[in-house]
Amino acid sequence: MGVAILFLMIVGLLVAGVPIAISLGLSSILFLLVLSDTSLASVAQSLYQAMAGHYTLLAIPFFILASSFMSTGGVAQRIIRFAIASVGHMQGGLAIAGVFACMMFAALSGSSPAT
């Protein structure tokens, strides 16, 4: 029953036009506060303890932050324009430019598998 209520809250928030990340977080927090006997502080503490030993998982939000910086600052567009200007005139230049841009993004972010 709880899963159905949580699903309906997410769908209702999405239909209302709330962004996906906010609807997921808000529905989870409301579900925990209203329909569960655990406090929000204990949930935050258990999440902190679960993440304490896994430092590699911290790379995920930092990678998203780096991509936000690159897209907001215009670095991403400049890298793509540079890649197209460098190899776009060659036969198959669009594919080579895509690989070249991914190589540049990997060099900037420090994560080659993520690009």
C-alpha positions as CSV (number, residue, x, y, z in Angstrom):
1,M,0.0,0.0,0.0
2,G,2.8,2.4,0.8
3,V,4.5,1.9,-2.6
4,A,1.2,2.8,-4.3
5,I,0.9,6.0,-2.3
6,L,4.5,6.9,-3.0
7,F,4.0,6.2,-6.7
8,L,0.8,8.3,-6.8
9,M,2.5,11.2,-5.0
10,I,5.3,11.2,-7.6
11,V,2.9,11.0,-10.5
12,G,0.7,13.7,-9.0
13,L,3.7,16.1,-8.6
14,L,4.9,15.3,-12.1
15,V,1.5,16.1,-13.5
16,A,1.4,19.3,-11.6
17,G,4.6,20.4,-13.4
18,V,7.1,19.9,-10.6
19,P,10.6,18.9,-11.9
20,I,11.5,15.3,-11.5
21,A,14.3,15.7,-8.9
22,I,12.1,17.8,-6.7
23,S,9.1,15.5,-7.0
24,L,11.2,12.5,-6.1
25,G,12.7,14.2,-3.1
26,L,9.5,15.9,-1.9
27,S,7.4,12.7,-2.2
28,S,10.0,10.7,-0.3
29,I,10.3,13.3,2.5
30,L,6.5,13.6,2.8
31,F,6.1,9.8,2.8
32,L,8.7,9.5,5.6
33,L,7.2,12.3,7.7
34,V,3.5,11.3,7.4
35,L,3.3,7.5,6.9
36,S,6.5,6.4,8.8
37,D,7.4,6.4,12.4
38,T,11.0,7.3,11.7
39,S,12.2,10.9,12.0
40,L,13.9,12.8,9.2
41,A,17.0,13.2,11.3
42,S,17.5,9.5,11.6
43,V,17.1,9.0,7.9
44,A,19.7,11.7,7.2
45,Q,22.0,10.1,9.8
46,S,21.7,6.6,8.3
47,L,22.4,8.0,4.8
48,Y,25.5,9.8,6.1
49,Q,26.7,6.6,7.8
50,A,26.1,4.6,4.6
51,M,28.2,7.0,2.5
52,A,31.0,7.4,5.1
53,G,33.0,4.5,3.8
54,H,32.4,4.9,0.1
55,Y,34.3,7.9,-1.1
56,T,34.1,6.8,-4.7
57,L,30.4,7.5,-4.7
58,L,31.1,11.2,-4.0
59,A,32.4,11.5,-7.5
60,I,28.9,11.3,-8.9
61,P,27.6,14.6,-7.6
62,F,30.9,16.3,-8.3
63,F,30.8,15.1,-11.9
64,I,27.3,16.5,-12.2
65,L,28.5,19.8,-10.7
66,A,31.4,19.9,-13.2
67,S,29.1,19.4,-16.1
68,S,26.8,22.1,-14.8
69,F,29.8,24.5,-14.6
70,M,30.8,23.6,-18.1
71,S,27.4,24.1,-19.6
72,T,26.6,27.3,-17.7
73,G,30.0,28.9,-18.4
74,G,29.9,28.0,-22.1
75,V,32.9,25.8,-22.0
76,A,31.0,22.8,-23.4
77,Q,29.9,24.8,-26.5
78,R,33.5,26.0,-27.0
79,I,34.9,22.5,-26.8
80,I,32.4,21.2,-29.3
81,R,33.1,24.1,-31.7
82,F,36.8,23.5,-31.3
83,A,36.4,19.8,-32.1
84,I,34.3,20.5,-35.2
85,A,36.8,23.2,-36.4
86,S,39.7,20.9,-35.9
87,V,38.5,17.7,-37.7
88,G,35.1,18.6,-39.1
89,H,36.4,19.2,-42.6
90,M,37.8,15.6,-42.9
91,Q,35.9,12.5,-44.2
92,G,33.8,11.3,-41.3
93,G,34.7,14.5,-39.4
94,L,31.5,14.6,-37.4
95,A,32.2,11.2,-35.8
96,I,35.8,12.1,-35.2
97,A,34.7,15.5,-33.7
98,G,32.4,13.6,-31.3
99,V,35.2,11.4,-30.1
100,F,37.5,14.4,-29.9
101,A,34.9,16.3,-27.8
102,C,34.4,13.3,-25.5
103,M,38.2,13.1,-25.1
104,M,38.3,16.8,-24.1
105,F,35.4,16.4,-21.6
106,A,37.1,13.3,-20.1
107,A,40.4,15.3,-19.7
108,L,38.6,18.2,-18.0
109,S,36.4,16.2,-15.7
110,G,38.8,13.4,-14.9
111,S,36.3,10.6,-15.7
112,S,36.8,8.8,-19.0
113,P,34.1,6.1,-18.5
114,A,31.5,8.7,-17.8
115,T,31.8,10.5,-21.1
